[in-house]
Every structure is written in structure tokens, then in C-alpha cells.
Amino acid sequence: MARRTFAGLRELRDELEAAHPDLNLPELSCGMSEDFEPALEEGSTLVRLGRVVFSPEFAVK
């Protein structure tokens, strides 16, 4: 589900840039600790990784 949402956001960003050549949208912010890998694979340039950084119980697999 998250991957589809991230892909949709990327597609929307790309459509907006194509429809408005003067619009520059270099950033794509999506994903958090639990789903950062698919977010990056779908083009996210900003990811929120609070739990990965601050929670010793959270392990990236």
C-alpha cells in the first residue's frame, strides 16, 4: 500500500512539473522508519527516520 502511495506522489509531482514548465519540484518527501526503503525506491528525497535513529528497540532488517 505504501509503495503505491509513494509512486502516486512521484507521478503527481512529475505531472505537475510537465504541465507547468516553470514549476521546479526537486523534493519528494515520503516514508518513515517502517517504510523508508520503498519510499527511496520510488524516488523520495526526504525521509523521516526518527525511530531508526532514536529507538534501540527498532531494528532495520
C-alpha positions, -999 to 999 in steps of 0.1 A, spaced: 0 0 0 27 25 9 47 18 -23 16 26 -44 11 58 -25 47 68 -29 46 60 -66 14 81 -69 30 111 -53 60 108 -76 38 106 -106 17 136 -95 49 156 -89 61 146 -124 28 155 -140 28 189 -123 63 197 -135 54 186 -170 22 207 -171 39 238 -156 75 241 -170 83 270 -147 75 249 -117 105 232 -101 97 205 -75 130 187 -68 120 173 -34 97 144 -28 90 138 9 76 104 18 84 75 40 92 69 77 112 44 97 89 14 88 88 20 50 118 41 41 132 15 16 102 15 -8 100 53 -4 136 56 -16 130 32 -44 100 53 -55 121 85 -56 118 100 -22 144 126 -15 133 133 22 126 105 47 117 108 84 137 83 103 131 91 140 126 56 153 155 42 134 178 68 149 164 71 184 148 38 194 172 10 203 143 -15 201 138 -7 164 160 -28 141 162 -23 104 160 -56 87 
